[in-house]
Amino acid sequence: MKKSEKIIGGIALAAVAAAATYFLTGKRGAENREKIAAWTLKMKGEVLEKMKKLKTINKEAYHALVDEVAVRYERAERVGAEEMEHLKNEVKGAWSHISKQLVK
């Protein structure tokens, strides 16, 4: 494995860990844990898993990934449009926290 691949892998892993931490322990972490339904955790987990596979992690790629996963969950889980929009905004809002971790 090349040194650059190791660095990219480390950055991706740090971003995934930062996102998971933000979702469950952020400002509204306690509230989120109480309200999160099983499908919501699955969706966030899928976003995190797919983040690992991204070659380049930037805001546009992250937002596109969230939208892609959200469309699938909106169909499969029969989630209301308002609830899904709120969740997408929350997950996309995590980018500011994730990007700070990428810089480190």
C-alpha positions in Angstrom: 0.0 0.0 0.0 1.4 3.4 -1.0 1.9 6.1 1.6 -0.7 8.3 -0.1 -3.3 5.5 0.1 -2.6 5.1 3.8 -3.1 8.9 4.3 -6.3 8.9 2.4 -7.6 5.9 4.3 -6.7 7.6 7.6 -8.4 10.8 6.6 -11.5 8.8 5.6 -11.6 6.9 8.8 -11.2 10.1 10.8 -14.1 11.7 8.9 -16.3 8.6 9.5 -15.5 8.7 13.2 -16.2 12.4 13.4 -19.5 12.0 11.7 -20.6 9.2 14.0 -19.5 11.2 17.1 -21.4 14.3 15.9 -24.6 12.4 15.2 -24.7 10.8 18.6 -23.0 13.3 20.9 -23.3 16.7 19.2 -25.3 19.6 20.6 -28.5 17.6 20.3 -27.0 14.2 20.8 -29.2 13.2 23.8 -32.3 14.4 22.0 -31.2 12.6 18.8 -30.6 9.3 20.6 -34.1 9.4 22.1 -35.9 10.3 18.8 -33.9 8.3 16.3 -35.9 5.4 14.9 -34.2 2.2 13.6 -34.3 3.3 10.0 -32.7 6.6 10.8 -29.7 4.9 12.4 -29.5 2.5 9.4 -29.5 5.5 7.0 -26.8 7.4 8.9 -24.8 4.2 9.1 -25.0 3.7 5.4 -23.9 7.2 4.8 -20.9 6.6 7.0 -20.1 3.3 5.3 -20.2 4.9 1.9 -18.1 7.7 3.1 -15.3 5.2 3.6 -15.4 4.3 -0.1 -15.2 7.9 -1.3 -11.9 8.6 -3.0 -12.2 12.4 -2.4 -14.2 13.7 0.5 -15.5 17.2 0.0 -18.7 19.0 0.7 -20.3 18.4 -2.7 -19.4 14.6 -2.6 -20.8 14.3 0.9 -24.0 16.1 0.1 -24.5 14.0 -3.0 -24.0 10.9 -1.0 -26.5 11.9 1.6 -29.1 12.7 -1.2 -28.4 9.4 -2.8 -29.0 7.4 0.4 -32.0 9.5 1.4 -33.8 8.8 -1.9 -33.5 5.1 -1.3 -34.7 5.3 2.3 -37.6 7.6 1.4 -38.9 4.9 -0.9 -38.1 1.8 1.2 -39.1 3.1 4.6 -42.2 5.2 3.5 -40.8 8.2 5.4 -42.7 11.4 5.2 -41.2 14.1 3.0 -41.0 16.6 5.9 -39.3 14.2 8.2 -36.8 13.1 5.5 -36.0 16.7 4.6 -35.3 17.4 8.3 -33.0 14.4 8.5 -31.2 15.2 5.3 -30.6 18.8 6.5 -29.3 17.4 9.9 -27.0 14.9 8.2 -25.7 17.5 5.7 -25.2 19.9 8.6 -22.7 17.5 10.0 -20.3 18.5 7.2 -18.9 21.5 9.1 -17.9 19.2 12.0 -16.6 16.5 9.6 -14.5 19.0 7.6 -12.8 20.3 10.8 -11.7 16.7 11.5 -10.4 16.3 8.0 -8.1 19.3 8.5 -6.6 17.7 11.6 
